[in-house]
Amino acid sequence: MGQETGKVIHQPNKWLVFFLVSAGVFFSTMDSSMVNISLPYIMDDFNSSLGQTGWVVLMYLLTTSVTMLFWGHLAQRFGRENLYTAGLFIFGTGSFFCSRATSLDFLVGCRFFQGLGAAMLMANGPAMIKSAFGSAELGRSLGLMGIATALGLMVGPAVGGFIIEYHSWQTLFLLPVPICTVAALISLKTLTRSAPPPPSQPFDWLGGVWWTILLTSSTYTLSHATHQDIQPKLLVLGTLLSCVALILFIRRESSLSFNGNSTSTLPLIPTKLFQQRSLLIGSITLAMAFLCLFSVLILTPFYLSMVLHISSSKIGMVMLAIPITALITAPIAGWLADKTDARLVATCGLSLCAAGLFSFTTLSVDTPPIMVALRLTFFGVGLALFISPNSTMVLRQTASRHTGTVSAILSTGRTLGMLAGISLASFAFSLFFSHFSGGLDMKHYTDQQAGAFIMSLRFSYYCFLGIGAAAVILSAFTGSEKR
């Protein structure tokens, strides 16, 4: 964004920038994968329902989704490096207080602060990478970033499962604290501080209000839709509020994008940018891919724990399948994005993801854990082949002055997909389980409901398979990349 036009004292070492951005990516992804593993144990400790426990993940994702675009715009006022450094400090502090949680409400509240820090990292990290490496090496650098993502996802389940089995889930949140603190201090001392120009346009606070109401009300409504003690009128009210907020947000952003001038309010999401086909399709398919990913990451640990009855450390080993394959595949995907049509590579990746989702519909009460791992492996290869080529194509066709905004839009699309995946997975599975078990909640699960669990899992994955297939079709009709 505006930072590209500011005066820079000197260009920072690109590998230092890569290391610091990778540290943020690593710990944010490691945290997510560890928390997914710990959800069955948190639910058991606090005797909470699946919907209530899901808020441990939902609050983190809701906070990042709501605030991501704010940080993308505020980078032009305060500098990307400053916000990124602050994000490392805030994320580490939030992690520490999560480790001290003695109630579900306190844990959810601390996850809000973790989400604030993560949003600052996600909104500015990709733009810092593009600024440091340039467009020529963008695919390679984002492919290498995929390694950091895969390592975070890989370390999370393995270490998390071991710690839960031999200590407690609270200890999981202590792991990022010292490294985030060290990375923040290095960033504070060594990163070049650009001098951003004075902001020429006021910030779109009204659009931000509608955006916050939209995401908060829709997430709350969807996550509470299957609660037996929720009043129907509250669900109706939440749905109406979400629809009104969506309409008002779109009208606000459209009017600012197409009727504004150089001194008018800067829209939170410049809808004019979505005339760029690659950004529109790339953002939508990215959200759909992460929606499918998080349905797998949420539902699979419950299946492994409650139906197959394997230990937490073994659950972590099974869940390693996705990050290990992503670790191997991500650099190849980045190389292919630089050498061939990035959109074609991304579409092939989505096709593999859809095939992987179909394989999950065949799980049973006696599926060997190794066969679950193979299904996760297939899905992980497809996801890795999609992510970096998709981001490469979008950022490569983005003008330098819009890099920060587009980077925040892509990160927002990713977190919105995660948020929708958690909400829809909890909603769909709870709805199907109540139907097949005769009205029971997941917290009442016993081995007698194993058949109901499998049927609920199968029908839930049929729903996500439909979303995955739609993403493949949408990506295929984007057209070839113009380089």
C-alpha positions as CSV (number, residue, x, y, z in Angstrom):
1,M,0.0,0.0,0.0
2,G,1.1,3.5,0.8
3,Q,4.4,2.3,2.2
4,E,5.8,1.6,-1.2
5,T,5.9,5.3,-1.9
6,G,7.5,6.2,1.4
7,K,11.1,7.0,1.9
8,V,13.2,4.0,2.9
9,I,16.6,4.4,4.4
10,H,18.0,1.1,3.2
11,Q,16.7,-2.2,1.9
12,P,16.7,-4.9,4.6
13,N,18.3,-8.3,4.0
14,K,15.6,-10.4,2.3
15,W,16.5,-13.5,4.2
16,L,16.2,-11.7,7.5
17,V,12.7,-10.6,6.5
18,F,11.9,-14.2,5.4
19,F,13.1,-15.6,8.7
20,L,11.0,-13.1,10.8
21,V,7.9,-13.6,8.6
22,S,8.4,-17.4,8.7
23,A,8.6,-17.3,12.5
24,G,5.1,-15.6,12.7
25,V,3.7,-18.1,10.1
26,F,5.2,-21.0,12.0
27,F,3.8,-20.2,15.4
28,S,0.4,-19.1,14.2
29,T,-0.1,-22.4,12.3
30,M,1.5,-24.5,15.0
31,D,-0.9,-22.9,17.5
32,S,-3.9,-23.7,15.3
33,S,-2.9,-27.3,14.8
34,M,-2.2,-27.8,18.5
35,V,-5.5,-26.4,19.6
36,N,-7.4,-28.6,17.1
37,I,-5.8,-31.6,18.7
38,S,-6.7,-30.4,22.2
39,L,-10.4,-29.7,21.6
40,P,-11.7,-33.1,22.8
41,Y,-9.7,-32.7,26.0
42,I,-10.8,-29.1,26.6
43,M,-14.4,-30.2,26.1
44,D,-13.9,-33.0,28.6
45,D,-12.2,-30.7,31.2
46,F,-14.9,-28.0,31.1
47,N,-17.8,-30.4,30.4
48,S,-18.9,-28.2,27.5
49,S,-20.7,-28.9,24.3
50,L,-19.0,-29.2,20.9
51,G,-20.5,-25.8,19.9
52,Q,-19.2,-24.1,23.1
53,T,-15.8,-25.7,22.9
54,G,-15.5,-24.7,19.2
55,W,-15.4,-21.1,20.4
56,V,-11.8,-21.7,21.5
57,V,-11.0,-21.8,17.8
58,L,-13.8,-19.5,16.6
59,M,-12.8,-16.6,18.8
60,Y,-9.2,-16.7,17.4
61,L,-10.4,-16.9,13.8
62,L,-13.2,-14.4,14.2
63,T,-10.8,-11.8,15.7
64,T,-8.3,-12.3,12.8
65,S,-11.0,-12.1,10.2
66,V,-12.5,-8.9,11.7
67,T,-9.3,-7.1,12.2
68,M,-7.1,-8.3,9.3
69,L,-8.3,-5.5,6.9
70,F,-7.8,-2.9,9.6
71,W,-4.2,-3.8,10.0
72,G,-3.7,-3.9,6.3
73,H,-4.8,-0.3,6.0
74,L,-3.2,0.9,9.2
75,A,0.2,-0.3,7.8
76,Q,0.3,2.8,5.6
77,R,0.1,5.0,8.8
78,F,2.4,3.1,11.1
79,G,4.6,1.0,8.8
80,R,4.4,-2.8,8.2
81,E,7.5,-3.6,10.2
82,N,6.2,-1.8,13.3
83,L,2.8,-3.6,13.1
84,Y,4.5,-6.9,12.5
85,T,6.8,-6.5,15.5
86,A,3.8,-5.5,17.7
87,G,1.9,-8.6,16.4
88,L,4.7,-10.9,17.6
89,F,4.6,-9.3,21.1
90,I,0.8,-9.5,21.4
91,F,0.6,-13.1,20.1
92,G,3.2,-14.2,22.6
93,T,1.4,-12.4,25.5
94,G,-1.9,-13.9,24.5
95,S,-0.4,-17.3,24.4
96,F,1.0,-16.9,28.0
97,F,-2.4,-16.0,29.4
98,C,-4.1,-18.9,27.5
99,S,-1.8,-21.2,29.4
100,R,-3.2,-19.8,32.7
101,A,-6.8,-20.3,31.8
102,T,-9.0,-22.0,34.5
103,S,-12.3,-21.6,32.7
104,L,-13.6,-21.9,29.2
105,D,-14.7,-18.2,29.1
106,F,-11.3,-17.0,30.3
107,L,-9.6,-19.2,27.6
108,V,-11.9,-17.8,24.9
109,G,-11.1,-14.3,26.0
110,C,-7.4,-14.8,25.9
111,R,-7.8,-16.3,22.4
112,F,-9.1,-12.9,21.4
113,F,-5.7,-11.3,22.1
114,Q,-3.9,-14.1,20.4
115,G,-6.1,-13.4,17.3
116,L,-5.2,-9.7,17.4
117,G,-1.5,-10.5,17.2
118,A,-2.0,-13.2,14.5
119,A,-4.0,-10.7,12.4
120,M,-1.2,-8.2,12.5
121,L,1.3,-10.9,11.3
122,M,-0.9,-12.3,8.6
123,A,-1.9,-8.9,7.2
124,N,1.6,-7.7,6.7
125,G,3.8,-10.8,6.2
126,P,3.1,-11.5,2.5
127,A,3.5,-7.9,1.5
128,M,6.9,-7.8,3.4
129,I,8.0,-10.9,1.4
130,K,7.0,-9.3,-1.9
131,S,8.8,-6.1,-1.0
132,A,12.0,-8.0,0.0
133,F,12.1,-10.5,-2.9
134,G,10.4,-8.8,-5.8
135,S,8.0,-10.3,-8.3
136,A,10.6,-12.4,-10.1
137,E,11.2,-14.6,-7.0
138,L,7.7,-14.3,-5.6
139,G,6.6,-17.9,-6.4
140,R,9.9,-19.3,-4.9
141,S,9.6,-17.2,-1.7
142,L,6.0,-18.1,-1.2
143,G,6.8,-21.7,-1.8
144,L,9.5,-21.5,0.9
145,M,6.9,-19.9,3.1
146,G,4.8,-23.0,2.6
147,I,7.6,-24.9,4.3
148,A,7.2,-22.7,7.4
149,T,3.5,-23.3,7.3
150,A,4.0,-27.1,6.9
151,L,6.5,-27.2,9.8
152,G,4.1,-25.3,12.1
153,L,1.3,-27.7,11.2
154,M,3.7,-30.7,11.6
155,V,5.2,-29.7,14.9
156,G,1.8,-28.8,16.4
157,P,0.1,-32.2,16.3
158,A,3.2,-34.2,17.2
159,V,4.3,-32.0,20.1
160,G,0.8,-31.2,21.1
161,G,-0.3,-34.8,21.3
162,F,2.7,-35.7,23.4
163,I,2.3,-32.8,25.8
164,I,-1.4,-33.5,26.3
165,E,-0.8,-37.2,27.0
166,Y,2.0,-36.6,29.6
167,H,1.1,-33.1,31.0
168,S,-1.9,-30.9,30.1
169,W,-3.4,-28.9,27.2
170,Q,-2.6,-25.7,29.1
171,T,1.1,-26.3,28.6
172,L,0.6,-26.2,24.8
173,F,0.1,-22.4,24.9
174,L,3.4,-21.8,26.6
175,L,5.5,-23.1,23.6
176,P,5.3,-20.0,21.4
177,V,6.0,-17.5,24.2
178,P,9.8,-17.5,24.4
179,I,10.4,-17.8,20.6
180,C,7.8,-15.1,19.7
181,T,9.5,-12.8,22.3
182,V,13.0,-13.4,20.8
183,A,11.7,-12.9,17.2
184,A,10.0,-9.7,18.2
185,L,13.2,-8.3,19.8
186,I,15.2,-9.2,16.7
187,S,12.5,-7.5,14.5
188,L,12.6,-4.4,16.7
189,K,16.4,-4.1,16.5
190,T,17.1,-5.1,12.9
191,L,14.2,-4.5,10.5
192,T,14.4,-1.4,8.4
193,R,11.7,1.1,9.4
194,S,10.2,2.6,6.3
195,A,8.9,6.2,6.5
196,P,5.2,5.9,5.4
197,P,3.8,9.0,3.8
198,P,1.1,11.0,5.6
199,P,-2.3,9.3,5.0
200,S,-4.1,11.2,2.3
201,Q,-7.5,9.6,2.9
202,P,-9.4,9.0,6.2
203,F,-10.1,5.5,7.3
204,D,-13.5,3.8,6.6
205,W,-14.6,3.3,10.2
206,L,-18.3,3.0,9.3
207,G,-17.4,0.2,6.9
208,G,-15.4,-1.4,9.7
209,V,-18.4,-1.3,12.0
210,W,-20.6,-3.1,9.5
211,W,-17.9,-5.6,8.8
212,T,-17.5,-6.4,12.5
213,I,-21.3,-6.8,13.0
214,L,-21.5,-9.0,9.9
215,L,-18.9,-11.5,11.0
216,T,-19.7,-11.5,14.7
217,S,-23.5,-11.9,14.3
218,S,-23.2,-14.6,11.5
219,T,-20.6,-16.6,13.5
220,Y,-22.6,-16.4,16.7
221,T,-25.9,-17.4,15.0
222,L,-24.3,-20.4,13.1
223,S,-22.4,-21.7,16.1
224,H,-25.6,-21.5,18.4
225,A,-28.0,-22.8,15.8
226,T,-28.0,-26.4,17.2
227,H,-28.0,-25.4,20.9
228,Q,-31.1,-26.9,22.6
229,D,-31.4,-24.0,25.0
230,I,-31.2,-21.2,22.5
231,Q,-34.3,-19.2,21.8
232,P,-35.5,-19.3,18.2
233,K,-36.1,-15.6,18.2
234,L,-32.4,-15.0,18.9
235,L,-31.5,-17.1,15.9
236,V,-34.0,-15.1,13.7
237,L,-32.6,-11.8,15.0
238,G,-29.0,-12.9,14.4
239,T,-29.8,-13.9,10.8
240,L,-31.6,-10.7,10.1
241,L,-28.8,-8.6,11.6
242,S,-26.3,-10.5,9.5
243,C,-28.3,-9.9,6.3
244,V,-28.7,-6.2,7.1
245,A,-25.0,-5.7,7.9
246,L,-24.0,-7.5,4.7
247,I,-26.2,-5.2,2.5
248,L,-25.0,-2.1,4.3
249,F,-21.4,-3.1,4.1
250,I,-21.5,-3.8,0.4
251,R,-23.3,-0.5,-0.3
252,R,-20.8,1.4,1.7
253,E,-17.7,-0.1,0.1
254,S,-19.2,0.1,-3.4
255,S,-20.0,3.8,-3.0
256,L,-16.6,4.6,-1.7
257,S,-14.8,2.6,-4.4
258,F,-16.6,3.9,-7.4
259,N,-17.7,7.4,-6.3
260,G,-14.7,8.5,-4.2
261,N,-11.7,10.7,-5.1
262,S,-8.1,11.1,-3.9
263,T,-9.3,12.9,-0.7
264,S,-12.4,10.9,0.1
265,T,-12.6,8.1,2.7
266,L,-10.5,5.0,1.7
267,P,-12.8,1.9,1.6
268,L,-12.1,-1.0,3.9
269,I,-12.3,-3.4,0.9
270,P,-11.8,-1.5,-2.4
271,T,-14.5,-3.4,-4.4
272,K,-13.0,-1.8,-7.6
273,L,-10.0,-4.2,-7.1
274,F,-12.3,-7.2,-7.5
275,Q,-12.7,-6.2,-11.2
276,Q,-9.4,-8.0,-11.3
277,R,-10.6,-11.5,-12.1
278,S,-7.6,-13.2,-10.5
279,L,-8.2,-11.5,-7.2
280,L,-11.9,-12.2,-7.1
281,I,-11.6,-15.9,-8.0
282,G,-8.4,-16.3,-6.0
283,S,-9.9,-15.0,-2.8
284,I,-13.1,-17.0,-3.1
285,T,-11.3,-20.3,-3.9
286,L,-8.8,-19.7,-1.1
287,A,-11.6,-19.3,1.4
288,M,-13.3,-22.4,0.1
289,A,-10.1,-24.4,0.3
290,F,-9.4,-23.5,3.9
291,L,-13.1,-24.1,4.7
292,C,-12.6,-27.7,3.6
293,L,-9.3,-27.9,5.4
294,F,-10.6,-26.9,8.7
295,S,-13.6,-29.2,8.5
296,V,-11.0,-32.0,8.2
297,L,-8.9,-30.6,11.0
298,I,-11.8,-30.2,13.4
299,L,-13.7,-33.4,12.8
300,T,-10.9,-35.9,12.3
301,P,-9.4,-35.6,15.9
302,F,-12.9,-36.3,17.4
303,Y,-13.2,-39.4,15.1
304,L,-9.8,-40.7,16.1
305,S,-10.3,-40.1,19.8
306,M,-14.0,-41.1,20.3
307,V,-14.5,-43.8,17.7
308,L,-11.0,-45.4,17.2
309,H,-10.0,-44.7,20.8
310,I,-6.3,-43.9,20.1
311,S,-4.1,-41.9,22.4
312,S,-3.5,-38.2,22.0
313,S,0.1,-38.7,21.0
314,K,-1.0,-41.2,18.3
315,I,-3.7,-38.7,17.1
316,G,-0.9,-36.2,16.7
317,M,1.1,-38.6,14.6
318,V,-1.8,-39.3,12.3
319,M,-2.6,-35.6,11.9
320,L,1.1,-35.1,10.8
321,A,0.1,-36.5,7.4
322,I,-1.1,-33.1,6.0
323,P,1.9,-31.0,7.1
324,I,4.5,-33.5,6.1
325,T,3.1,-33.8,2.6
326,A,2.7,-30.0,2.4
327,L,6.4,-29.6,3.5
328,I,7.5,-31.8,0.6
329,T,5.0,-30.4,-2.0
330,A,5.1,-26.6,-1.2
331,P,8.5,-25.9,-2.8
332,I,7.5,-27.9,-5.9
333,A,4.3,-25.9,-6.1
334,G,6.2,-22.6,-5.8
335,W,8.6,-23.7,-8.6
336,L,5.7,-24.7,-10.8
337,A,4.0,-21.4,-10.2
338,D,7.1,-19.5,-11.5
339,K,7.7,-21.8,-14.5
340,T,4.1,-22.6,-15.7
341,D,0.6,-21.3,-15.6
342,A,0.0,-20.8,-11.8
343,R,-3.8,-21.1,-12.2
344,L,-3.5,-24.5,-13.8
345,V,-1.4,-25.8,-10.9
346,A,-3.8,-24.3,-8.4
347,T,-6.8,-26.0,-10.1
348,C,-5.1,-29.4,-10.1
349,G,-4.4,-28.9,-6.4
350,L,-8.1,-28.2,-5.7
351,S,-9.1,-31.3,-7.7
352,L,-6.9,-33.4,-5.4
353,C,-8.4,-31.8,-2.4
354,A,-11.9,-32.7,-3.6
355,A,-10.8,-36.3,-4.2
356,G,-9.4,-36.4,-0.7
357,L,-12.7,-35.1,0.8
358,F,-14.5,-37.9,-1.0
359,S,-12.2,-40.5,0.6
360,F,-13.3,-39.2,4.0
361,T,-16.9,-40.2,3.3
362,T,-15.8,-43.8,3.4
363,L,-14.5,-43.8,7.0
364,S,-16.0,-46.5,9.3
365,V,-15.8,-47.7,12.9
366,D,-12.9,-50.0,12.1
367,T,-10.8,-48.0,9.7
368,P,-7.1,-48.4,10.6
369,P,-5.4,-45.2,11.6
370,I,-2.8,-45.6,8.8
371,M,-5.7,-45.4,6.3
372,V,-6.8,-42.2,7.9
373,A,-3.3,-40.9,7.5
374,L,-3.2,-41.8,3.8
375,R,-6.5,-39.9,3.3
376,L,-4.9,-36.9,5.0
377,T,-1.8,-37.2,2.9
378,F,-3.8,-37.1,-0.4
379,F,-5.6,-34.0,0.8
380,G,-2.4,-32.3,2.0
381,V,-0.7,-32.7,-1.4
382,G,-3.7,-31.0,-3.1
383,L,-3.8,-28.2,-0.6
384,A,0.0,-27.5,-1.0
385,L,-0.3,-27.5,-4.8
386,F,-3.1,-24.9,-4.5
387,I,-2.0,-22.3,-1.9
388,S,1.3,-20.8,-3.2
389,P,0.4,-20.9,-6.9
390,N,-2.9,-19.2,-6.1
391,S,-1.3,-16.4,-4.1
392,T,1.5,-16.0,-6.6
393,M,-0.9,-15.4,-9.5
394,V,-2.9,-12.9,-7.5
395,L,0.1,-10.9,-6.1
396,R,2.0,-11.0,-9.4
397,Q,-0.9,-9.2,-11.2
398,T,-1.3,-6.7,-8.4
399,A,0.1,-3.1,-8.8
400,S,2.7,-2.3,-6.2
401,R,0.5,0.4,-4.6
402,H,-2.2,-2.2,-3.8
403,T,0.1,-4.9,-2.6
404,G,-0.6,-4.4,1.1
405,T,-4.4,-4.2,0.6
406,V,-4.4,-7.3,-1.6
407,S,-2.2,-9.2,0.8
408,A,-4.7,-8.4,3.6
409,I,-7.6,-9.4,1.4
410,L,-6.0,-12.8,0.7
411,S,-5.2,-13.3,4.4
412,T,-8.8,-12.4,5.2
413,G,-10.1,-14.9,2.7
414,R,-8.0,-17.6,4.3
415,T,-9.2,-16.8,7.8
416,L,-12.8,-16.4,6.7
417,G,-12.5,-19.9,5.2
418,M,-11.1,-21.2,8.5
419,L,-13.9,-19.4,10.4
420,A,-16.6,-20.8,8.1
421,G,-15.0,-24.3,8.3
422,I,-15.1,-24.4,12.1
423,S,-18.7,-23.0,12.2
424,L,-20.1,-25.2,9.5
425,A,-18.3,-28.4,10.7
426,S,-19.7,-27.9,14.2
427,F,-23.1,-27.0,12.9
428,A,-23.4,-29.8,10.3
429,F,-22.0,-32.5,12.5
430,S,-24.1,-31.5,15.6
431,L,-27.2,-31.4,13.4
432,F,-26.6,-34.8,11.9
433,F,-25.5,-36.3,15.2
434,S,-28.7,-35.1,16.9
435,H,-30.7,-36.6,14.0
436,F,-29.0,-40.0,13.9
437,S,-28.7,-40.4,17.7
438,G,-32.2,-39.4,18.6
439,G,-31.6,-35.9,19.9
440,L,-28.3,-36.4,21.8
441,D,-25.4,-33.9,22.1
442,M,-21.8,-34.8,21.5
443,K,-21.0,-34.4,25.2
444,H,-23.3,-37.3,25.9
445,Y,-21.4,-39.6,23.4
446,T,-20.8,-43.2,24.3
447,D,-19.6,-46.2,22.2
448,Q,-23.3,-47.0,21.7
449,Q,-23.6,-44.0,19.4
450,A,-20.6,-45.0,17.2
451,G,-22.8,-45.8,14.3
452,A,-24.6,-42.4,14.6
453,F,-21.2,-40.7,14.8
454,I,-20.0,-42.4,11.5
455,M,-23.2,-41.5,9.7
456,S,-22.9,-37.9,10.9
457,L,-19.3,-37.7,9.8
458,R,-20.2,-39.1,6.4
459,F,-23.0,-36.7,5.7
460,S,-21.0,-33.8,6.9
461,Y,-18.2,-34.6,4.5
462,Y,-20.7,-34.9,1.7
463,C,-21.6,-31.3,2.3
464,F,-17.9,-30.2,2.2
465,L,-17.3,-32.3,-0.8
466,G,-19.9,-30.2,-2.6
467,I,-18.0,-27.0,-1.6
468,G,-14.7,-28.5,-2.8
469,A,-16.1,-29.5,-6.2
470,A,-17.5,-26.0,-6.6
471,A,-14.1,-24.5,-5.9
472,V,-12.5,-26.7,-8.6
473,I,-15.1,-25.5,-11.2
474,L,-14.7,-21.9,-10.2
475,S,-10.9,-22.1,-10.4
476,A,-11.1,-23.8,-13.8
477,F,-13.1,-21.0,-15.3
478,T,-10.7,-18.3,-14.1
479,G,-8.7,-18.5,-17.3
480,S,-5.0,-18.6,-17.9
481,E,-2.6,-16.4,-16.1
482,K,-1.4,-13.2,-17.9
483,R,2.2,-12.8,-17.0
